[in-house]
Amino acid sequence: METTRQNIAGLGILFILIGVVCISVNDMLIKELSGDYPLHQIVFARAGIGILFSLIIVQYEGGFGILRTSTPWQHALRGILIVIANMTFFVGLAVLPLADVTALFFVAPLFITLLSIPILGERVGLLRITAVAVGFVGVVVMQRPWADADSLEVSRFVLALPVLAALTYALNQILTRKLGVASKASAMAVYIQGMFILVSLAFFVVAGDGRFAEGATNGSVIFLLRAWVWPQGADLWVFLGLGLNSAIVGYCLSQAYRIADAATVAPFEYVGLPLAVFWGWVVFGELPDWEVWVGIVLILGAGLFVFLRERQKAPVGG
């Protein structure tokens, strides 16, 4: 029994690592496209392509019959949560360095650890709670509360967007854990892709001509509301890659949180932090400020400590 549990945990960790690597590539590509295309067009293309790959996996896991569910509204809520998480994350990404946005977003595993207590009934002791608090201190440092608004490159509202993304993402993953008992990972990925398509189409109907972006000077607003344009040249391949990436991410994250404890797999999402620094440096010539480095160290350290305490299964104090 113990060996089986360890194997399942190991498989969940493998899925989360694959998903995180694909997420880091996805973030880099979307930031690269953010200067030319609206967010809702990128989301639509990514989800439209991704749902095709997800449906192929559905056939492999049992056929279209597994798409039937007795809890459609809960899956809809899960879809809305991940849409909010993506939108707020990428709107911030348009004007903030990749490493900054990613580091702020990585409060999500800390949220997951906290939310797993009331929602999933998982045990989280005093030491892990303390580690989570340390991680949140890192987030506060990155928000630069001592700085006045004029000295910040972006508004505090924009700085808060990745944290909001983290909270909604954490709620989504907790819900994934609950719904995954009765739903296949591929079916859950299809539901998510479908929600992305519906929301992006709604944006197209309301703002697809770009009229709401006219006269706007804020980069995040322009990215969210500019007009749709047909992808040019190599960008077509980038859109295709985003779709394939989206299918892999949707499946791997759903599978990881479906088969393993949230507190076990969540800390491995921190692999995305060094990946974000790498892509930001190599592709965009960005290196984090000292506040971001401090935040990364505190958040990463907190996550690793939480993970180690979970692995030890300490009955007292942790």
Secondary structure as GFF3:
##gff-version 3
##sequence-region A 1 318
A	DSSP	alpha_helix	2	33	.	.	.	ID=ss1
A	DSSP	alpha_helix	39	61	.	.	.	ID=ss2
A	DSSP	three_ten_helix	64	67	.	.	.	ID=ss3
A	DSSP	alpha_helix	72	93	.	.	.	ID=ss4
A	DSSP	alpha_helix	98	105	.	.	.	ID=ss5
A	DSSP	alpha_helix	108	115	.	.	.	ID=ss6
A	DSSP	alpha_helix	126	142	.	.	.	ID=ss7
A	DSSP	three_ten_helix	149	151	.	.	.	ID=ss8
A	DSSP	alpha_helix	156	179	.	.	.	ID=ss9
A	DSSP	alpha_helix	185	207	.	.	.	ID=ss10
A	DSSP	three_ten_helix	211	213	.	.	.	ID=ss11
A	DSSP	alpha_helix	219	225	.	.	.	ID=ss12
A	DSSP	alpha_helix	235	259	.	.	.	ID=ss13
A	DSSP	alpha_helix	262	265	.	.	.	ID=ss14
A	DSSP	three_ten_helix	266	271	.	.	.	ID=ss15
A	DSSP	alpha_helix	272	284	.	.	.	ID=ss16
A	DSSP	alpha_helix	290	312	.	.	.	ID=ss17
###
